[in-house]
Amino acid sequence: MNQGCVAHDHGFIPVLPPNLTRCCPWDHDRQLYRLRNPVERLSRCLKAWRRISTRCDKLNMMFVSCITTELIAEIIAESLR
């Protein structure tokens, strides 16, 4: 079964390029693939905060405020470099 077709059937756009040895490779958007890197780096920074990665908060409001605080801290740290 071609994974690219399954992704399209469910409304997803395949971003990762297919393996070169794949018999039925799918098309992927190279620009969209390049935009994936900042998103991956941001999720890595968020996971570094244990409170976010383990989801200790019971209230959604506290979880969102913790993510907001971490993003502000990341922006400040980036501006000081």
Secondary structure by P-SEA (a helix, b strand, c coil): ccaaaaaaaacccccccccccccbbbbbbaaaaaaaaaaaaaaaaaaccccccccccccaaaaaaaaaaaaaaaaaaaaac
